[in-house]
């Protein structure tokens, strides 16, 4: 009896997953994109910190922050 309940639950879960496959695919793509952007941003700033003087990095970070703020205001 418990095996039948598990099998039924698995079949029902697969059916529901097929119904929302597009949603799962799109949300997975968004999550992967966010993780990739964060990773690339980390690598970028890590390399920049080793290749440029602190003054240049500070100005670049401030400029990017201002640009992000202006973009936020524009929404």
N, C-alpha and C positions, 0 to 999 in steps of 0.2 A: 504493500500500500504506500509507504513513504517514497518508494522509487517512482511510482506513478505521479505522485504530487510534484516531485522534483522535475520529472520529465515534462509534465504539464506546465510548470513554471518556466522552464527553459524555452519551450515552444512559444509560450505567451510573450516572453521577453524578446525573443527573436522577431516575432511578429510586430511588436511595438517598435523595435529598433528599425525594422524595414520601413515602417510608416514615417519615422522621423529621421531617415538616413540623410536627407539633405541638410537638415538642421545640425545634425552631428558632424557632418562633413564641413559645413561652413564654420561652425564654432571651433572645430579642430584647426582649420586653416587660420582663423584669427588668432588662436592661442599660439600656434607655431610661428606665425608672423611676429607676434609680440615678443616671444622668447628670442627669435632671431635678431630682431631690432635691438633688444636689450644687450644681447651678447656682442653684436657688432659695435654698439655704442661703447661698451666697456673696453673692447679691444682698441677702438679708436682713441679713447681718452688715455688709455694705458700707453699706447705708442706716442701720442702727442706729449704726454708728460715726460717721456724719455728723450724726445727729439727736440723739444723747444723749451726756452726759458720760462720760468713761472709767470713772468709778467704777461707774456703772450698768451699763455693758457688761461690766465685770469681774465684777460680782455675777451678772449674767444668765448669763455663760459658765460661772461656777463652779456655779451652780444646775443648768444643763443637764448639766454633766459629772457631778455627783452623781446626777442622775436617771438618766443613762445607765448609771452604775456600779451603781446599785441594780437597774435592769432587768437588767443582765448577771448580777448575783448571783441574781436570781429565776429565771433560766433553768435 
